[in-house]
């Protein structure tokens, strides 16, 4: 199975999930890997949990890995202070 590359905008991010803005959302239950485009990219394994047609989708972060989790929490702490 081939991989598709989609570039999307994150509108909301938290410890357990992300809302991704996109015009043609995926199906509920579909798993994918997301890469947060930071100075040092963070890879996150995600599953689509909610679809809002013509707006985007809500995804649950299921397995960021130990280093990914640490960097995600550091990002959230930084965002909370801004």
N, CA and C of each residue as an Amber inpcrd file, in Angstrom:
protein
   246
   0.8460000  -1.1600000   0.0000000   0.0000000   0.0000000   0.0000000
   0.9000000   1.2340000   0.0000000   0.6210000   2.1940000  -0.8800000
   1.4070000   3.4120000  -0.9760000   1.0220000   4.4190000   0.0820000
   1.9060000   5.3360000   0.3120000   1.6700000   6.3840000   1.3100000
   1.2830000   7.6710000   0.5970000   0.3800000   8.4150000   1.2010000
  -0.0070000   9.7200000   0.6820000   0.5690000  10.7890000   1.5920000
   1.0240000  11.8750000   1.0060000   1.5230000  12.9990000   1.7730000
   0.5160000  14.1240000   1.6780000  -0.0230000  14.5280000   2.8130000
  -0.9500000  15.6510000   2.8760000  -0.3510000  16.7020000   3.7830000
  -0.4010000  17.9390000   3.3440000   0.0640000  19.0340000   4.1840000
  -1.1740000  19.7450000   4.6920000  -1.3260000  19.7760000   6.0110000
  -2.5260000  20.3200000   6.6390000  -2.1410000  21.2990000   7.7400000
  -3.1170000  22.0180000   8.2240000  -2.9060000  22.9660000   9.3100000
  -3.5560000  22.4420000  10.5790000  -2.7910000  22.4420000  11.6710000
  -3.3180000  22.0570000  12.9780000  -4.0060000  23.2820000  13.5810000
  -5.2820000  23.1340000  13.9440000  -6.0400000  24.2430000  14.5250000
  -6.1110000  24.1670000  16.0410000  -5.9890000  22.9670000  16.5710000
  -6.1020000  22.7680000  18.0100000  -5.2630000  21.5370000  18.3510000
  -4.4910000  21.6490000  19.4280000  -3.6430000  20.5130000  19.8020000
  -3.6500000  20.3660000  21.3180000  -3.7170000  19.1250000  21.7630000
  -3.6990000  18.8290000  23.1880000  -2.9060000  17.5620000  23.4430000
  -2.8640000  17.1420000  24.6900000  -2.0850000  15.9610000  25.0690000
  -2.5530000  14.6870000  24.3750000  -3.8350000  14.5840000  24.1130000
  -4.3870000  13.3390000  23.5640000  -4.8530000  13.4390000  22.1230000
  -4.9260000  14.6710000  21.5770000  -5.4410000  14.7610000  20.2200000
  -5.1850000  16.0810000  19.5310000  -5.5880000  16.1080000  18.2640000
  -5.3530000  17.2500000  17.3800000  -6.5980000  17.4430000  16.5170000
  -6.9350000  18.7080000  16.2040000  -7.9270000  18.9740000  15.1690000
  -7.1670000  19.5090000  13.9680000  -7.3250000  18.8380000  12.8390000
  -6.5970000  19.1660000  11.6240000  -7.5590000  19.7570000  10.6060000
  -7.2480000  20.9510000  10.1110000  -8.0820000  21.5950000   9.1010000
  -7.7090000  21.0420000   7.7310000  -8.7170000  20.5280000   7.0360000
  -8.5180000  20.0250000   5.6770000  -9.8570000  19.9710000   4.9640000
  -9.8310000  20.1270000   3.6470000 -11.0760000  20.1960000   2.8840000
 -11.6890000  18.8320000   2.5950000 -10.8810000  17.7870000   2.5300000
 -11.4210000  16.4570000   2.2400000 -10.9540000  15.4810000   3.3210000
 -11.6380000  15.4800000   4.4720000 -11.2240000  14.6450000   5.6030000
 -11.2560000  13.1520000   5.3010000 -10.5060000  12.4240000   6.0860000
 -10.3970000  10.9660000   5.9820000 -11.5780000  10.2950000   6.6830000
 -11.5610000   8.9760000   6.7120000 -12.6220000   8.1990000   7.3390000
 -12.3470000   7.9840000   8.8240000 -13.4050000   7.9510000   9.6230000
 -13.2770000   7.6440000  11.0460000 -12.6470000   6.2580000  11.1890000
 -11.6960000   6.1440000  12.0920000 -11.0170000   4.8770000  12.3230000
  -9.7230000   4.7030000  11.5480000  -9.4880000   5.5390000  10.5570000
  -8.2700000   5.4060000   9.7530000  -7.0510000   5.8280000  10.5740000
  -6.0160000   5.0200000  10.5380000  -4.7730000   5.3090000  11.2490000
  -3.7790000   5.9500000  10.2820000  -2.9610000   6.8430000  10.8100000
  -1.9410000   7.4850000   9.9900000  -0.8370000   8.0340000  10.8900000
   0.2680000   8.3910000  10.2750000   1.3690000   9.0140000  10.9920000
   1.4110000  10.4820000  10.6160000   1.4460000  11.3280000  11.6360000
   1.5320000  12.7760000  11.4210000   2.9280000  13.2390000  11.8250000
   3.4080000  14.2260000  11.1270000   4.6890000  14.8290000  11.4810000
   4.4550000  16.3010000  11.7500000   4.7130000  16.7250000  12.9860000
   4.6140000  18.1380000  13.3120000   5.8730000  18.8120000  12.7820000
   5.6840000  19.8160000  11.9420000   6.8170000  20.4920000  11.2960000
   7.4000000  21.5340000  12.2400000   8.2050000  21.0590000  13.1550000
   8.8980000  21.9140000  14.1110000  10.3760000  21.9400000  13.7520000
  11.1660000  22.6970000  14.5050000  12.6110000  22.7330000  14.2590000
  13.1670000  21.3080000  14.2270000  12.7490000  20.4970000  15.2080000
  13.0220000  19.0640000  15.1920000  11.6660000  18.3750000  15.0670000
  11.3180000  17.8410000  13.8970000   9.9860000  17.2670000  13.6780000
   9.6250000  16.1930000  14.7090000   8.3300000  16.1290000  15.0310000
   7.8000000  15.1270000  15.9570000   6.8500000  14.2250000  15.1760000
   7.1090000  12.9230000  15.2030000   6.2230000  11.9550000  14.5560000
   5.2100000  11.4450000  15.5610000   3.9390000  11.4060000  15.1420000
   2.8540000  10.9460000  16.0050000   2.0010000   9.9320000  15.2590000
   1.7140000   8.8020000  15.8800000   0.7540000   7.8480000  15.3230000
  -0.6250000   8.2980000  15.7710000  -1.5390000   8.3980000  14.8230000
  -2.8680000   8.9590000  15.1060000  -3.9750000   8.0910000  14.5190000
  -5.1950000   8.2820000  15.0490000  -6.3880000   7.6220000  14.5330000
  -7.4890000   8.6730000  14.4210000  -8.1680000   8.6940000  13.2800000
  -9.2630000   9.6420000  13.0730000 -10.4260000   9.2610000  13.9820000
 -10.9190000  10.2140000  14.7760000 -12.0290000   9.9650000  15.6970000
 -13.2910000  10.7280000  15.3330000 -13.1430000  11.8750000  14.6530000
 -14.3060000  12.7020000  14.3260000 -14.0450000  13.4000000  12.9930000
 -15.0700000  13.4660000  12.1480000 -14.9580000  14.1380000  10.8600000
 -15.9870000  15.2560000  10.8000000 -15.5390000  16.4400000  10.4270000
 -16.4330000  17.5760000  10.1900000 -16.2770000  17.9420000   8.7190000
 -17.2610000  17.5470000   7.9050000 -17.1700000  17.7550000   6.4650000
 -16.8700000  19.2080000   6.1350000 -16.0030000  19.4170000   5.1720000
 -15.5560000  20.7250000   4.6970000 -14.7880000  21.5260000   5.7460000
 -14.4530000  20.9280000   6.8900000 -13.6940000  21.6450000   7.9160000
 -12.4280000  20.8910000   8.2960000 -12.5600000  19.6400000   8.6570000
 -11.3800000  18.8930000   9.0740000 -11.7370000  17.6730000   9.8740000
 -10.7620000  17.2340000  10.6750000 -11.0040000  16.0280000  11.4460000
 -10.3080000  16.1030000  12.7960000 -10.9280000  15.4310000  13.7570000
 -10.3630000  15.2970000  15.0840000  -9.6560000  13.9570000  15.1590000
  -8.4210000  13.9690000  15.6160000  -7.6620000  12.7260000  15.7010000
  -7.1460000  12.5090000  17.1070000  -7.0240000  11.2710000  17.4790000
  -6.4520000  10.8920000  18.7720000  -5.0110000  10.4740000  18.5520000
  -4.1190000  10.9680000  19.3960000  -2.7230000  10.5480000  19.3430000
  -2.6430000   9.2310000  20.1020000  -2.2210000   8.1690000  19.4070000
  -2.2320000   6.8520000  20.0370000  -0.8590000   6.3530000  20.4630000
   0.2000000   6.7790000  19.8020000   1.5180000   6.2590000  20.1710000
   2.6200000   7.2170000  19.7370000   2.8710000   8.2550000  20.5240000
   3.9180000   9.1870000  20.1110000   5.3230000   8.6670000  20.3870000
   5.4600000   7.5810000  21.1310000   6.7830000   7.1080000  21.5370000
   7.2810000   7.9620000  22.6960000   8.2370000   7.4600000  23.4390000
   8.7180000   8.1600000  24.6340000   9.2860000   9.5320000  24.2920000
  10.1490000   9.5950000  23.2910000  10.7640000  10.8770000  22.9130000
   9.7200000  11.8160000  22.3030000   8.8470000  11.2770000  21.4620000
   7.7830000  12.0820000  20.8640000   6.8530000  12.6520000  21.9170000
   6.4860000  11.8530000  22.9190000   5.6180000  12.3090000  24.0150000
   6.2920000  13.4420000  24.7820000   7.5770000  13.2740000  25.0790000
   8.3330000  14.2920000  25.8110000   8.3560000  15.6090000  25.0330000
   8.6130000  15.5420000  23.7420000   8.6730000  16.7540000  22.9180000
   7.3040000  17.3740000  22.7110000   6.2570000  16.5320000  22.6030000
   4.8970000  17.0530000  22.4800000   4.5070000  17.8020000  23.7460000
   4.7800000  17.2340000  24.9080000   4.4510000  17.9070000  26.1720000
   5.2310000  19.2060000  26.3290000   6.4900000  19.2320000  25.8940000
   7.2790000  20.4640000  25.9590000   6.6700000  21.5250000  25.0520000
   6.2090000  21.1200000  23.8500000   5.5460000  22.0510000  22.9390000
   4.2820000  22.6090000  23.5740000   3.4560000  21.7400000  24.1640000
   2.2100000  22.1890000  24.7950000   2.4850000  23.1410000  25.9450000
   3.5160000  22.8670000  26.7250000   3.8850000  23.7740000  27.8300000
   4.2780000  25.1460000  27.2850000   5.0420000  25.1640000  26.1940000
   5.4500000  26.4250000  25.5730000   4.2330000  27.1920000  25.0620000
   3.3070000  26.4940000  24.4020000   2.1020000  27.1410000  23.8670000
   1.2250000  27.6840000  24.9880000   1.1610000  26.9750000  26.1120000
   0.3320000  27.4030000  27.2380000   0.8560000  28.6980000  27.8460000
   2.1420000  28.9460000  27.7200000   2.7500000  30.1460000  28.2880000
   2.6150000  31.3630000  27.3860000   2.2560000  31.1470000  26.1350000
   2.1520000  32.2720000  25.1940000   0.8050000  32.9290000  25.2600000
